[in-house]
């Protein structure tokens, strides 16, 4: 017997929802300011904080340890 499923979504407001959203937004702003200050004070280390890092010229090996000689 094949069932026909019906999906529905409903938003339910929470009393502390606005406060939680505001707090998350403040954390995001604080984090972005910290990243800007790290990049300006130490530009050589800024690639560490990049969202995407290019590994095009990286060395690729077969395993973790070097082969025994």
NUROMI-596546 format. One line per field, with one value per atom (N, C-alpha, C): residue number from 0; atom name; x, z, y. Coordinates in nm, 4 decimals. Example, Ala and Ser with C-alpha at 12.3 -4.5 7.8 and 13.67 -1.06 7.14 Angstrom:
2
k [0  0  0  1  1  1];
a [N  CA  C  N  CA  C];
X [1.3190  1.2300  1.3200  1.2850  1.3670  1.2900];
Z [0.7800  0.7800  0.7800  0.7080  0.7140  0.7870];
Y [-0.5690  -0.4500  -0.3300  -0.2250  -0.1060  0.0030];
END
This chain:
69
k [0  0  0  1  1  1  2  2  2  3  3  3  4  4  4  5  5  5  6  6  6  7  7  7  8  8  8  9  9  9  10  10  10  11  11  11  12  12  12  13  13  13  14  14  14  15  15  15  16  16  16  17  17  17  18  18  18  19  19  19  20  20  20  21  21  21  22  22  22  23  23  23  24  24  24  25  25  25  26  26  26  27  27  27  28  28  28  29  29  29  30  30  30  31  31  31  32  32  32  33  33  33  34  34  34  35  35  35  36  36  36  37  37  37  38  38  38  39  39  39  40  40  40  41  41  41  42  42  42  43  43  43  44  44  44  45  45  45  46  46  46  47  47  47  48  48  48  49  49  49  50  50  50  51  51  51  52  52  52  53  53  53  54  54  54  55  55  55  56  56  56  57  57  57  58  58  58  59  59  59  60  60  60  61  61  61  62  62  62  63  63  63  64  64  64  65  65  65  66  66  66  67  67  67  68  68  68];
a [N  CA  C  N  CA  C  N  CA  C  N  CA  C  N  CA  C  N  CA  C  N  CA  C  N  CA  C  N  CA  C  N  CA  C  N  CA  C  N  CA  C  N  CA  C  N  CA  C  N  CA  C  N  CA  C  N  CA  C  N  CA  C  N  CA  C  N  CA  C  N  CA  C  N  CA  C  N  CA  C  N  CA  C  N  CA  C  N  CA  C  N  CA  C  N  CA  C  N  CA  C  N  CA  C  N  CA  C  N  CA  C  N  CA  C  N  CA  C  N  CA  C  N  CA  C  N  CA  C  N  CA  C  N  CA  C  N  CA  C  N  CA  C  N  CA  C  N  CA  C  N  CA  C  N  CA  C  N  CA  C  N  CA  C  N  CA  C  N  CA  C  N  CA  C  N  CA  C  N  CA  C  N  CA  C  N  CA  C  N  CA  C  N  CA  C  N  CA  C  N  CA  C  N  CA  C  N  CA  C  N  CA  C  N  CA  C  N  CA  C  N  CA  C  N  CA  C  N  CA  C  N  CA  C  N  CA  C  N  CA  C];
X [0.0843  0.0000  0.0891  0.0707  0.1508  0.0821  0.1615  0.1057  0.1333  0.0409  0.0598  0.0878  0.2111  0.2505  0.2293  0.1871  0.1673  0.2564  0.3413  0.4307  0.3729  0.3865  0.3449  0.4408  0.4611  0.5484  0.4686  0.5052  0.4353  0.5353  0.5402  0.6276  0.5566  0.6265  0.5710  0.6609  0.6099  0.6930  0.7252  0.8499  0.8922  0.9114  0.8852  0.8977  1.0386  1.1420  1.2782  1.3430  1.2640  1.3185  1.3910  1.3331  1.3963  1.5272  1.5298  1.6529  1.7616  1.7246  1.8224  1.8779  1.7919  1.8356  1.9302  1.8953  1.9799  2.1168  2.1187  2.2447  2.3323  2.2717  2.3471  2.4033  2.3257  2.3715  2.4879  2.4802  2.5889  2.7163  2.7038  2.8209  2.8822  2.7976  2.8470  2.9216  2.8686  2.9371  3.0704  3.0707  3.1936  3.2987  3.2574  3.3494  3.4084  3.3254  3.3769  3.4744  3.4508  3.5450  3.6780  3.6726  3.7958  3.8741  3.8059  3.8740  3.9388  3.8711  3.9292  4.0540  4.0505  4.1671  4.2831  4.2555  4.3620  4.4252  4.3437  4.3963  4.4778  4.4404  4.5144  4.6422  4.6429  4.7628  4.8645  4.8201  4.9105  4.8646  4.8971  4.8476  4.9027  5.0207  5.0756  4.9934  4.9280  4.8495  4.7026  4.6644  4.5238  4.4706  4.5573  4.5081  4.4574  4.5035  4.4570  4.3092  4.2612  4.1223  4.0334  4.0887  4.0085  3.9059  3.7927  3.6887  3.7311  3.7921  3.8389  3.9875  4.0626  4.2067  4.2409  4.3252  4.3648  4.4775  4.4573  4.5578  4.6091  4.6072  4.6416  4.7853  4.8798  5.0205  5.0689  4.9781  5.0154  5.0749  5.1580  5.2189  5.1190  5.0961  5.0037  5.0838  5.0571  5.1281  5.0287  5.0794  4.9933  4.9494  5.0302  4.9973  5.0455  5.0305  5.0705  5.2205  5.2771  5.4182  5.4969  5.6225  5.7087  5.7373  5.7674  5.8001  5.9326  5.9405  6.0655  6.1691  6.2965  6.4009  6.4741];
Z [0.0000  0.0000  0.0000  -0.0945  -0.1084  -0.0345  0.0462  0.1229  0.0518  0.0600  0.0105  0.1305  0.1347  0.2463  0.2086  0.3052  0.2854  0.3852  0.3333  0.4191  0.4408  0.5598  0.5885  0.6906  0.6781  0.7716  0.8364  0.9594  1.0317  1.1227  1.1148  1.2012  1.3329  1.4401  1.5725  1.6436  1.6740  1.7414  1.8853  1.9240  2.0615  2.1333  2.2613  2.3346  2.3297  2.3296  2.3306  2.1917  2.0880  1.9524  1.9066  1.9299  1.8876  1.9625  2.0911  2.1681  2.1191  2.0876  2.0383  1.9031  1.8161  1.6858  1.7016  1.7890  1.8128  1.8670  1.9595  2.0171  1.9096  1.8253  1.7188  1.6212  1.5892  1.4985  1.5606  1.6895  1.7574  1.7576  1.7796  1.7732  1.6333  1.5307  1.3936  1.3644  1.4091  1.3905  1.4647  1.5872  1.6664  1.5983  1.5485  1.4824  1.3568  1.2778  1.1556  1.1872  1.2956  1.3353  1.3797  1.4519  1.4947  1.3745  1.2746  1.1551  1.0787  1.0714  1.0040  1.0761  1.2101  1.2846  1.2721  1.2655  1.2471  1.1103  1.0086  0.8733  0.8571  0.9258  0.9121  0.9944  1.1106  1.1937  1.1480  1.0898  1.0465  0.9107  0.8005  0.6698  0.6232  0.6738  0.6342  0.6905  0.8021  0.8687  0.8263  0.7413  0.7066  0.6218  0.5471  0.4644  0.5503  0.6731  0.7646  0.7957  0.7918  0.8259  0.7027  0.5843  0.4629  0.4600  0.3992  0.3938  0.3017  0.1909  0.0988  0.0760  0.0801  0.0609  -0.0623  -0.1480  -0.2703  -0.2406  -0.2746  -0.2533  -0.3862  -0.4889  -0.6229  -0.6321  -0.5695  -0.5794  -0.4563  -0.3833  -0.2632  -0.2993  -0.2094  -0.2279  -0.1847  -0.2704  -0.2393  -0.2192  -0.1105  -0.0807  -0.0670  -0.0776  -0.0700  0.0725  0.1702  0.3074  0.4025  0.5303  0.6330  0.6547  0.6589  0.6866  0.5578  0.5593  0.4440  0.4304  0.3064  0.2837  0.3533  0.4036  0.4677  0.3599  0.3896  0.2901  0.3117];
Y [-0.1174  0.0000  0.1241  0.2094  0.3307  0.4454  0.5150  0.6265  0.7587  0.8462  0.9823  1.0716  1.1222  1.2066  1.3522  1.4281  1.5706  1.6441  1.7334  1.8101  1.9490  1.9958  2.1326  2.1924  2.3215  2.3930  2.5043  2.5296  2.6336  2.7029  2.8341  2.9110  2.9379  2.9084  2.9307  3.0321  3.1491  3.2485  3.2061  3.2312  3.2037  3.3368  3.3408  3.4671  3.5269  3.4419  3.4937  3.4906  3.4696  3.4584  3.5836  3.7004  3.8259  3.8484  3.8189  3.8350  3.7399  3.6171  3.5200  3.5632  3.6145  3.6618  3.7812  3.8750  3.9917  3.9501  3.8542  3.8067  3.7399  3.6584  3.5919  3.6947  3.7966  3.9007  3.9791  4.0084  4.0786  3.9952  3.8643  3.7760  3.7759  3.7768  3.7794  3.9086  4.0199  4.1478  4.1506  4.0998  4.0966  4.0088  3.8928  3.8015  3.8649  3.9344  3.9963  4.1080  4.1840  4.2880  4.2273  4.1148  4.0485  3.9981  3.9448  3.8949  4.0093  4.1245  4.2406  4.2878  4.2900  4.3366  4.2390  4.1100  4.0107  4.0274  4.0506  4.0643  4.1919  4.2992  4.4238  4.4228  4.3580  4.3565  4.2535  4.1432  4.0376  3.9843  4.0552  4.0133  3.8785  3.8366  3.7063  3.5919  3.6138  3.5101  3.5131  3.6087  3.6252  3.5108  3.4417  3.3321  3.2177  3.2109  3.1072  3.1229  3.2456  3.2729  3.2805  3.2591  3.2664  3.1532  3.1817  3.0799  2.9662  2.9998  2.8982  2.9183  2.8116  2.8184  2.7364  2.7916  2.7239  2.6258  2.4991  2.3951  2.3406  2.4231  2.3776  2.3259  2.3930  2.3543  2.2781  2.2174  2.1435  2.0084  1.9564  1.8260  1.7179  1.6194  1.5115  1.3840  1.3121  1.1881  1.0746  0.9525  0.8355  0.8064  0.8367  0.8050  0.9102  0.8829  0.9776  0.9731  0.8530  0.8348  0.8125  0.8561  0.8326  0.6834  0.6429  0.5031  0.4698  0.3477  0.3052  0.2750  0.3037  0.2804  0.1505];
END
